[in-house]
Amino acid sequence: MALSINDLKPGTYFIYRDQPHEVMEAKHLMLGRGGGMLQVRIKNLVTGGVISETFKASDKFEEAEVINKKIKFIYLHRDKFVFSLAESSSQRFELGDEVVAGSKNYLKSNLELDGVYFAGNIINIKLPPKVDLKVTEAPPTEKGNTAEGGKKPVTTETGLKVQTPFFIREGDTIRVNTKTGEYVERVK
């Protein structure tokens, strides 16, 4: 089915330059006699890159058949990330660094997430909005410094470095926003 610029709304998947893209933001522009245009920010689902484009009213696009399936991260072995289908842990498969890319610092055993399938292959993964990670390294807190509400860098079990409040210690579990990489809260 051919899509027009009126069909390109946030969350829509379409083919652009022979690769699947997702519309992140869309804004219609009216240019008087020139007709309508659409200004969009789109994410390439293969590379993860985000670009801005402007489309004319006459532009047409092919809809991308993208399917999200629940998958589970099992473990990392020699730069290969081993996953399984969420409902069947016996059906395991490996994904390379090119697919996992910027998500690897949030992956811990048994984490459920979405696998993005295009043309029968996983082209990307979608993390949950927040993940809980155990702190493996935290510098000691200096006395008298907590009233100002400062931050200190800690390292989590996945190697992710996060700025946290001074009261976070080694062994604590913290919740981290996967979009921004920022500390959200300490988990009891």
N, C-alpha and C positions, 0 to 999 in steps of 0.2 A: 504494500500500500504506500502510495506517495504522500509525504507529509508536506504541508505548506508552512510558512512562517507562523501562521495562527495556531498550528498544532505543537509548536516548540515551546513547551512550558517546563518549569523546573521538574526534574525527574524523568523527562522523556528521553528515550534512547533512540539514536538515529545514526546512519552511516554518513560520515564526512571524510573526504579524502581517503576512501577505502578502508576506514577503521571505525569501530563503534565508539560513539561519544555519548555522554550524558549531559543534558542541559542543567547547569547549576543556577543561573540567573537569566532572566529574559525581560527586556524592556522595549515596548513598542515606541517607535518614533514616527511622528507625522510631519511630513515635509511639504505641506501645501500642495502645489501641483505635482510635485515629484513622486507622490504616492507614499505608501507606508514602508517602513524599514523595521528590522528587529535587531537590537543590540543584545548579544548573548555572551555569557561566560560558559564555556563548555569544557568538560573533562574528557580526555582521551582515556578510554577504559583499558587500553593495552599498556600505554606508557605511564599513565597517571598524571601527565602534564595538563595544566589548565591554561586555556588561551581565551582571548576576547575576539569576537568576530562580529561583523555587521552583515546581515542578509537582506536582500531586496525582496519585495513582494512576489516577484516572478520566480524566485528560487524554489526548487523542489528537492526533497530528500527521501531516501529510502529508510523505512523503519528498521531498527536493529532488533533482531530476536534475541534478547538477553534474558537469561533465567538465573534467579538466585536460589541456591540450594544450601541448606544448613550443612556445614562441615565442622570437623573438630581437629584442632592441632594436637598431634601426639608428641613429637620430639624433633630435635635438630640433630643431624648426623652428617658431618663433612660437607657443609654448605648445602645440604638438601633438607628441605623442610618436609616432614612426613605428616600427612593428614589422613583422615578417614571420613566417610560419610557419617553424619551425626547419628543416624539410626542404625548403622552397621559398622562397628569398629573393626571388623575383619576385612573390609574392603579398603585397603590402604593405598595411598598414592603419594608421589613426591612432587613438590613444586620447587622450582629454582628461585634464586635470589631475584631474578628479573620480574617474577610475578609477585613475590612477597614484598620486595623493595622496602619502602619506609615503614612497614608494619612490623618488622621483625623484633623490635624492642618491646613490643606489647604481647608477643606470643609466649604463652606458658602452657604446660601440659593440661590437656582436657578443656581448653578454652574453645567455646562454640562461637562460630562466626559464619558469615555468608560467603559462599564461593560464587563468583560471577562467571557464568558460563556463556560463551558465544561460539556458535558453530561447533558445539559438542566439546569444547575445551575450556578449562578454567583460565580466564585471562586476567583475573584480579581477585582480591579478597576484600571484604568489608568488615572492619572491626566493629565490636559493640561500642557504644558511645564512651563507656568507662570500663577500665579493668582494674582489678586489685592485684598489687605486686608487693612482694616482701622486700624490705630494706635489708641489703647485705652489707653496706658500708655507710656509716654516718659519723661525721666528726663530732667530738664531744662539744656540748653546749657550754659556753662561757657564762659564768654567773653574772647576774646584773644586766644582762643584755636582752632579756625577754620582754621587758616593758615596751620596747619600741616596735615589737612585732616584726622583727627582721626575718631573713631567710638564710638557709644554709643548703649547700648541695649534698644530696645523698645519691647512692647508687642502688638500683634494684636488682632483683634476681636475674633479670634479662639483660642487664648492662645499661639500662636506661638511666641517665642522670637527670634528677628532678630537684628543683628548688622547693624546699619545704620549710615549715615553721621550725623554730629551734627545739621544740619539745619532741620531735620525731627522733627515735633511737634505732639502732641496729636491732633487727628482729621484728620491728613493727610492720604491719601491713598497711599500705596506703592505697587510696583510690586515685587513679590518674585519668584525666581526660585524654582520649586517644586522638582527638582532632588537634589539640593545642599542646599536648605533652605536659600540661600543668597539673600540679597537686590539687586535689579536690578536698579530700578529708582523710583522717586516720580511720581505719576500720577496726572495730572492736573484736 
